[in-house]
Amino acid sequence: QFISYKDTRKELIKNIPNIKKMKYTNYRNHLITAYYLLKSPVRLCNLQHMIYIEPDTKLLKNVTNKQKNYITSINGVWYVHYNNFKTSSKMGEISLKIESPELVDLLEHYITKFNIKPNQQLLYNNLSFKPSNICSITIGYAITKTIKKLMNIENVTLNTLRHAKITEFQNEVHTIEEKKQLAKEMNQQYKLNMLDYYVKV
């Protein structure tokens, strides 16, 4: 099933004013989807076990509990640190800066609007905010449901978005470093091919 990653991204950004008016579960679902549309789409499990650290308190690489993933802002810049960064073959550790101002806007509004407590999990199953493991099934369902609302297309999964992102990226001209960076952010291993060498020359 075809879906345009760019068009879906634009539709989400256009709907940000409406998203900000939503109640908790709906907002959370759109925030989850934004996380995969407004930055390179990682795997479902990378958003699990995400802990929100109070801003300007500590560098994420210094957090001692390596069983969780962490998100915070330092001097107004948002970072995410994955201790359980799933690739096709193993789990790893990586830190990434969140570049999208729209995603930062949604994150900060979410934290303020729903009074998300620091040093606890970022996403919850419901408004009771009881500690619970939000599973990959819930995250995947949030994406499918939100894309249906945004684009009126059924059964879109994270894999659909990842394939759409890669396809559109490959149809554009990029440097080798840009290709390596996308591969890194999407948990893939990039291998040079003859076309890369040709373009480089």
Secondary structure, 3 states (H helix, E strand, C coil): CCCCHHHHHHHHHHCHHHHCCCCHHHHHHHHHHHHHHCCCCCCHHHHCCEEECCCCCCCHHHCCCCCCEEEEEECCEEEEEEEEEECCCCEEEEEEECCCHHHHHHHHHHHHHCCCCCCEECCCCCCCCCCCCCCHHHHHHHHHHHHHHHHCCCCCCHHHHHHHHHHHHHCCCCCHHHHHHHHHHCCCCCCCCHHHHHHHC
